[in-house]
């Protein structure tokens, strides 16, 4: 457009040609202006509440100018107390908007029941415990006091035994 100003505000995308002439020498270039990059928020965190009264902390990747959560929080992370779909909207330094969502579920309560077979004769170690898990989210991990990591234990001496069971989403239950 023939402007001779040293700076120029460009509001549209496209190709802009620049010509500089100094003392009879001329130099030119083309500058391509594209749209500003959209911010891409990513929410991570606890995806389940294990029992009533639990909380889950979810957070968004850092580096944005502002954060607005569906919970009302305006920081990089928020704490939720109920299952549901949570949203964050972010803006970058250019004012561009990005949105992400995250689902927090209520895990079914995990219950443990045990059937034990007592030692058959004093001095033997042939007792066993068969553990049944109901509720929770399948793919359980077992940690018995004493080191066993199986659902059921055998070759037990008389005594007390305890197990901690963790389900696929990290909820735990204990049985003694």
N, C-alpha and C positions, 0 to 999 in steps of 0.2 A: 504494500500500500504506500510505499515511499517514505515511511516514517524514518526520521533521522535521530530519534531518541536513543540513548545508550541502553535502555532497558525497555522491555515490552511485556505487558500482561497478556497472556494467551488464555482464552477461555474455551476454545474448541479444539478437539483432536484433529490431527492432520499433519501435513508436511509444510514446514515453514522455511523459506530461503533467507539466508543472511548474507549480505555483501558488505565488506569492509574495504574502504579505499583510503590509503594513507600515502601521501607524497607520490602520487602517480602509480602506486602499486595497489593491486586489487586482490582480495581473497574472498572466496565464497564457500558456503557450506549449506547443507539442508539438515534441518532438525525435525525429527519425527516425534510428535507429541501424541501419546496414547492415553487411554483412561487411567486414572489412579488405581493402584492395586487394591482390591477389596481385602479387608482384614479377614482372617480365617481363625475364629476361635475354636478351641478344642477343649471340651470338658472331660475331666478324669476324676476318679474318686471312688468312694464306697458305693456299690450299686445295690446294696440291700440293707434293710434294717432287720436285725436278728430277732428282736423281741420288742414288746411295747415299751416305750420310754427310751429306746435307743436313738442315737443320732447318727447322721452320715455327713462327712465333710466332702464337698465337691469343689473343684477348683478349675480355673481356666488358665490357659497358657498366658504368660506374662508379656508385657511390652506394649499394651494398648493404652491409649490416652484416658479412656473411661470404661467402666464396667457397670452394667445394670442387670441385676438378677431378678427373676420372677419372685424371689423372696423379699425383695426390697433392698438387699445388700448392694453396696456400690464398691466392693473391693474385689480382689482377684479370686477370693474363695468365699463360700457360704456354707452354713451348717443347716441341714434339714432334719425334721423330726417326723415327717409323715411320708408314706410312699406317694409317688406321683411323677409327673414329668416336669422338669425344671429347665428354665431357659436362661441364657445370658445373652445380652446384646452388648457389643463392644464398638468403640469407635477408635480409629487410628488418628494420628496427628493431623491428617488431612480432612478429618471429619467423616470419613467413609464408615459405613455401618456393616457389621457382620453379626450373625446370630447362630447359636448352637443350642441343642437340647440334650438332656440326659435323663434317663429313667432310673428312679430308685424304687425298688420293689420291697414288699414285706415278705420276708422268708417265712415259710411255715414253721411253727414252733417245733423244735427237735426234742423228741422224748427217747430216753434210753431205758430198756428193761433188760434184766439179766436172769438167766436160768443157770443155777450152779449145781454141779454134781460134787458132793462132798468126797473127801478122801475116804477110800474104802476101808483102810485099816490104819491105826495109829502108827506114825513113823513113815508112812508112804507119801509120795508126792504124785498122786494120780487124780487130783481134783481138776475140774475144768469149769469154765464159765462161757456160756453162749450168750452173746450180746445181740439184742434186736434194736434197730434204730427205726423210728417212725418220724415222719415230718422231715424238716430240713430240705436241703437240695442235694440230690444224689451225687455220688462220688465222694465217699467219706474217707477220712484218714483217722487212724486210731493210734493213740499213744497211751499204753498202759504204764502205770508206775512199775518199774522193774525192767522196762525197755521193750516189751513186745509191741509190734505195730500191726497186728492182725485183728480182725473183728472178734474172733474167739480165741481163748487161751486155754492151754491144757498143761498137764504135768505140774500142777500147782500143789504146794504144801499148804497145810492149814494156815489161815491168816486172813487179813483184810487186803482187798485189791481195789484199785481205782483206775478209771480210764477217762481220757479226754477225747471226745470225738469232734472233728472239724469237718464241716460240709464244704461243698464246692465253692461257696461264696464267702467262706471265712467265718461262719457262725459256729459257735462251740457249745457243747453240753458235756457235763461231767456226771459220772455215776461211780459210787463207792460201794 
